[in-house]
Amino acid sequence: MKVIEHIEKAKNPFITFEIVPPGRGKSIQDITNIVKAIAEYNPPWIDVTSHAAEAIYVRNPDGGIRRVIHKKRPGTVGICGIIQNRFKIDTVAHLLCRGFTREETEDALIELNYLGVHNVLALRGDETNYQKEKNKDRTENRYAGDLVDQISQIRQGIYQEEVNTPRPLDFGVGVAGYPEKHFESPNLHKDIQFLKKKVDFGADYVMTQMFFENKHYFNFLELCRDAGINVPIIPGLKIIDKPRQLTSIPKFFYCDLPDELVNEMNDNPEHIKEIGVNWAYNQAFELMEKGAPGVHFYVMNNIDVIQQVVDRLRKTS
């Protein structure tokens, strides 16, 4: 079932999750254990992130340095297949523009379809330190809107390369939204114009970047509706449970942390996990009480704090 169908059929606010493939060289068991725990909550779907290749520098035994290209977290398509077919939970595969050609994207969509995965989240992706060479006959999507457009074409049976007996592939498509604006956009209103283009190209719903004050979501929602964006907009939440996240989250995700939260965590560092759980619970409860279709938790593969929040939400819903 596609994500938009889950949303339309939901009688109550839902809770969904996003997981990250295990690091290169780790066991798939690491992720299946997390999925087993998540499955207890009967989520309508689970997202699986994707990662482009990057360059790292490795010291040789002789002291020299060599450049190695690899994926830090491979396995998105395979993990999606396991969740979809072993756990019988609909899965959303993240697809990126950066680091992948349109032809590779087409191959990934065909493979996902074989596995019974019919939902994707179309993203531009972060800037990488590695730009791979591509053949002259290869093309690429520059922006997420271009990626959505390509997926929409495949929905109509239009492919980049010759395919035997081409037929439409029925994918549900989500895109990202930024309640505090994308860091490259000059302002929030301009950012919403870019989002409108992604929706016009065929996106079914919007998943927001994490935020820590609900006023950002409600303001973003109002501005999107004023701009003619009428698809569901799902709030994404992250639970802070480590001191270093007070600096890493603003650095890597370009979102502000409210003074009240930061001050409480700085004053009580030994209780950061408890404070983070309480904050996320209050956020999620208010969002669902005030009409959000559901909440989406960025697990980052730390399931303990997620379970604490979701257990509390189930008791109060």
C-alpha positions as CSV (number, residue, x, y, z in Angstrom):
1,M,0.0,0.0,0.0
2,K,1.3,3.5,-0.8
3,V,1.9,6.0,2.0
4,I,-0.9,8.3,0.7
5,E,-3.3,5.5,1.0
6,H,-2.3,4.8,4.6
7,I,-2.8,8.5,5.4
8,E,-6.2,8.6,3.7
9,K,-7.4,5.5,5.5
10,A,-6.1,6.4,9.0
11,K,-8.8,7.0,11.5
12,N,-6.3,8.3,14.2
13,P,-2.9,10.0,14.1
14,F,-0.2,7.4,13.1
15,I,3.3,7.0,14.3
16,T,6.1,6.0,11.7
17,F,9.8,5.6,11.9
18,E,13.0,6.2,9.9
19,I,16.0,4.0,10.3
20,V,19.6,4.2,9.0
21,P,21.4,1.2,7.4
22,P,24.1,-0.2,9.6
23,G,27.7,0.9,9.0
24,R,29.8,-0.7,6.4
25,G,31.0,-4.2,7.6
26,K,28.3,-4.5,10.3
27,S,25.7,-7.2,10.4
28,I,22.2,-6.9,9.0
29,Q,21.1,-8.3,12.4
30,D,21.7,-4.9,13.9
31,I,18.9,-3.4,11.8
32,T,16.5,-6.4,12.0
33,N,16.6,-6.2,15.8
34,I,15.5,-2.5,15.6
35,V,12.8,-3.4,13.1
36,K,11.5,-6.2,15.4
37,A,11.2,-3.6,18.2
38,I,9.5,-1.1,15.9
39,A,7.1,-3.7,14.5
40,E,5.5,-4.1,17.9
41,Y,3.9,-0.7,17.4
42,N,2.3,-1.7,14.0
43,P,3.6,1.3,12.1
44,P,2.0,1.9,8.7
45,W,5.4,2.3,7.1
46,I,9.1,2.5,7.9
47,D,11.6,4.8,6.0
48,V,15.1,3.6,5.2
49,T,17.7,6.3,4.4
50,S,20.2,6.2,1.5
51,H,23.8,7.3,1.3
52,A,26.0,8.3,-1.6
53,A,29.6,7.2,-1.9
54,E,32.3,9.3,-0.4
55,A,36.0,9.6,-0.4
56,I,38.1,8.6,2.6
57,Y,41.9,8.7,3.0
58,V,43.7,5.6,4.4
59,R,47.3,5.3,5.5
60,N,49.2,2.5,3.9
61,P,51.7,0.3,5.8
62,D,54.6,2.2,4.3
63,G,53.2,5.5,5.6
64,G,51.7,6.7,2.4
65,I,48.1,7.9,2.0
66,R,45.7,6.5,-0.5
67,R,42.2,7.7,-1.5
68,V,39.4,5.1,-1.2
69,I,35.9,5.5,-2.5
70,H,33.1,3.6,-0.6
71,K,29.6,3.9,0.8
72,K,29.7,4.3,4.6
73,R,26.2,2.8,4.9
74,P,25.3,0.5,2.0
75,G,22.2,-1.7,1.7
76,T,19.2,0.5,1.4
77,V,17.4,-1.5,-1.3
78,G,18.2,-4.9,0.4
79,I,17.0,-3.6,3.8
80,C,13.8,-2.3,2.3
81,G,13.2,-5.8,0.7
82,I,13.7,-7.5,4.1
83,I,11.3,-5.1,5.9
84,Q,8.7,-5.3,3.2
85,N,8.7,-9.1,2.7
86,R,9.8,-10.5,6.1
87,F,8.1,-8.1,8.4
88,K,5.2,-7.3,6.1
89,I,5.5,-3.5,6.8
90,D,5.3,-1.1,3.9
91,T,8.7,0.5,3.3
92,V,9.8,3.9,2.0
93,A,13.2,3.8,0.2
94,H,15.1,7.1,0.1
95,L,16.4,8.0,-3.3
96,L,19.1,10.7,-3.9
97,C,20.0,12.9,-6.8
98,R,23.6,13.5,-5.7
99,G,25.9,10.5,-6.2
100,F,23.5,8.7,-8.6
101,T,22.7,9.0,-12.3
102,R,19.2,8.9,-13.6
103,E,20.0,5.5,-15.1
104,E,21.0,4.2,-11.7
105,T,17.9,5.7,-10.2
106,E,15.8,3.9,-12.8
107,D,17.6,0.6,-12.0
108,A,16.9,1.1,-8.3
109,L,13.2,1.7,-9.0
110,I,12.9,-1.4,-11.1
111,E,14.7,-3.4,-8.3
112,L,12.5,-2.0,-5.6
113,N,9.4,-2.9,-7.7
114,Y,10.7,-6.5,-8.0
115,L,10.9,-6.6,-4.2
116,G,7.4,-5.3,-3.7
117,V,8.5,-1.9,-2.4
118,H,6.3,0.8,-3.9
119,N,7.1,3.9,-1.9
120,V,10.1,6.3,-2.2
121,L,11.2,9.6,-0.7
122,A,12.8,11.8,-3.3
123,L,15.8,13.9,-2.0
124,R,18.5,16.0,-3.5
125,G,21.0,14.6,-0.9
126,D,23.9,16.3,0.9
127,E,27.0,17.6,-0.8
128,T,29.6,14.9,-0.9
129,N,33.4,15.1,-1.0
130,Y,33.4,12.8,-4.0
131,Q,32.1,13.5,-7.5
132,K,32.3,10.3,-9.5
133,E,32.9,10.4,-13.2
134,K,30.0,9.5,-15.4
135,N,29.9,8.3,-19.0
136,K,28.8,10.8,-21.6
137,D,25.5,8.8,-22.1
138,R,24.6,9.1,-18.4
139,T,22.4,11.9,-17.1
140,E,21.6,13.1,-13.6
141,N,18.9,14.8,-11.6
142,R,20.1,18.1,-10.2
143,Y,17.3,18.8,-7.8
144,A,14.7,16.8,-6.0
145,G,12.0,18.1,-8.3
146,D,13.8,16.6,-11.2
147,L,13.9,13.3,-9.4
148,V,10.2,13.5,-8.7
149,D,9.6,14.2,-12.4
150,Q,11.6,11.1,-13.4
151,I,9.6,8.9,-11.0
152,S,6.4,10.4,-12.4
153,Q,7.5,9.5,-15.9
154,I,8.1,5.9,-14.8
155,R,4.7,5.9,-13.3
156,Q,3.5,6.4,-16.9
157,G,5.8,3.7,-18.3
158,I,8.4,6.2,-19.7
159,Y,12.0,5.0,-19.1
160,Q,15.5,6.4,-19.7
161,E,16.7,3.2,-21.3
162,E,15.2,0.5,-23.4
163,V,13.1,-1.9,-21.3
164,N,11.5,-5.1,-22.5
165,T,7.7,-4.6,-22.5
166,P,7.8,-1.4,-20.5
167,R,4.9,-0.8,-18.2
168,P,4.1,1.8,-15.5
169,L,5.5,1.3,-12.0
170,D,3.0,2.5,-9.4
171,F,5.2,4.3,-6.9
172,G,4.1,6.6,-4.1
173,V,6.4,9.6,-3.8
174,G,7.2,11.8,-0.8
175,V,9.5,14.8,-0.6
176,A,11.2,16.7,2.2
177,G,10.0,20.0,3.7
178,Y,11.9,22.4,6.0
179,P,9.8,24.2,8.6
180,E,12.9,26.4,9.4
181,K,13.8,26.6,5.6
182,H,16.5,24.8,3.7
183,F,19.9,26.3,4.6
184,E,20.5,27.2,1.0
185,S,17.2,29.1,0.5
186,P,17.2,32.9,1.0
187,N,14.1,32.7,3.1
188,L,11.2,30.4,4.0
189,H,8.8,31.8,1.5
190,K,11.2,31.1,-1.4
191,D,11.9,27.6,0.0
192,I,8.1,26.9,-0.1
193,Q,8.0,27.9,-3.7
194,F,10.6,25.2,-4.4
195,L,8.5,22.7,-2.4
196,K,5.4,23.7,-4.5
197,K,7.3,22.7,-7.6
198,K,8.1,19.3,-6.2
199,V,4.5,18.7,-5.3
200,D,3.4,19.9,-8.8
201,F,5.8,17.4,-10.3
202,G,3.8,14.6,-8.6
203,A,4.8,14.3,-4.9
204,D,2.0,12.7,-2.8
205,Y,3.0,14.1,0.6
206,V,5.7,16.1,2.5
207,M,7.9,14.8,5.3
208,T,9.4,17.6,7.4
209,Q,12.9,17.9,8.6
210,M,13.2,17.6,12.4
211,F,12.3,20.6,14.5
212,F,12.1,21.2,18.2
213,E,9.4,23.9,18.5
214,N,5.9,23.1,17.2
215,K,5.3,26.7,16.2
216,H,7.7,26.1,13.3
217,Y,5.5,23.2,12.0
218,F,2.2,25.1,12.4
219,N,3.6,28.2,10.7
220,F,5.1,26.1,7.9
221,L,1.8,24.3,7.4
222,E,-0.1,27.6,7.1
223,L,2.4,29.0,4.6
224,C,2.2,25.8,2.5
225,R,-1.6,25.9,2.4
226,D,-1.5,29.6,1.4
227,A,0.9,28.7,-1.4
228,G,-1.5,26.0,-2.7
229,I,0.4,23.0,-1.3
230,N,-2.5,20.7,-0.3
231,V,-0.9,17.3,0.2
232,P,-0.4,15.9,3.7
233,I,2.5,17.4,5.7
234,I,3.9,15.0,8.3
235,P,6.0,16.4,11.1
236,G,9.4,14.7,11.8
237,L,10.8,14.5,15.3
238,K,14.1,13.6,16.8
239,I,14.8,12.8,20.4
240,I,17.9,14.3,21.9
241,D,19.6,11.8,24.2
242,K,23.3,12.7,24.2
243,P,25.1,15.9,25.2
244,R,27.0,16.2,21.9
245,Q,23.7,16.4,20.0
246,L,23.2,19.9,21.4
247,T,25.9,21.0,18.9
248,S,25.8,18.3,16.2
249,I,22.1,18.6,15.4
250,P,22.2,22.4,14.7
251,K,25.4,21.9,12.7
252,F,24.2,19.1,10.5
253,F,20.5,19.6,10.3
254,Y,20.3,23.4,10.4
255,C,17.6,23.7,13.0
256,D,17.5,25.8,16.1
257,L,17.1,24.3,19.6
258,P,14.9,26.3,22.0
259,D,16.5,28.0,25.0
260,E,14.2,26.2,27.4
261,L,15.4,22.8,26.2
262,V,19.1,23.7,25.9
263,N,19.2,25.3,29.4
264,E,17.5,22.4,31.0
265,M,19.9,19.9,29.5
266,N,22.9,22.1,30.3
267,D,21.8,22.4,33.9
268,N,21.1,18.7,34.2
269,P,23.5,16.8,32.0
270,E,23.0,13.6,33.9
271,H,19.3,13.6,32.9
272,I,19.6,14.5,29.2
273,K,17.9,11.3,28.0
274,E,14.9,11.8,30.4
275,I,14.6,15.5,29.3
276,G,14.8,14.6,25.7
277,V,12.1,12.0,26.0
278,N,9.8,14.4,27.9
279,W,10.3,17.1,25.3
280,A,9.6,14.8,22.3
281,Y,6.6,13.3,24.0
282,N,5.1,16.8,24.6
283,Q,5.9,17.8,21.0
284,A,4.2,14.7,19.6
285,F,1.2,14.9,21.8
286,E,0.5,18.5,20.9
287,L,1.0,17.9,17.2
288,M,-1.5,15.1,17.1
289,E,-3.9,16.9,19.4
290,K,-3.9,19.9,17.0
291,G,-4.5,18.0,13.8
292,A,-1.2,16.7,12.5
293,P,-1.9,13.4,10.5
294,G,0.7,11.7,12.6
295,V,4.3,12.0,13.7
296,H,7.5,10.5,12.1
297,F,10.4,9.7,14.4
298,Y,14.0,9.8,13.2
299,V,15.3,6.7,15.1
300,M,19.0,7.1,14.1
301,N,19.0,3.4,15.3
302,N,18.6,4.3,19.0
303,I,15.4,2.5,19.8
304,D,15.4,2.8,23.6
305,V,14.3,6.5,23.8
306,I,11.8,6.0,20.9
307,Q,10.1,3.2,22.8
308,Q,9.8,5.4,25.9
309,V,8.1,8.1,23.9
310,V,5.8,5.9,21.9
311,D,4.7,3.9,24.9
312,R,3.7,7.1,26.7
313,L,1.8,8.3,23.6
314,R,-0.1,5.0,23.3
315,K,-1.2,5.3,27.0
316,T,-2.5,8.8,26.5
317,S,-4.1,8.4,23.0
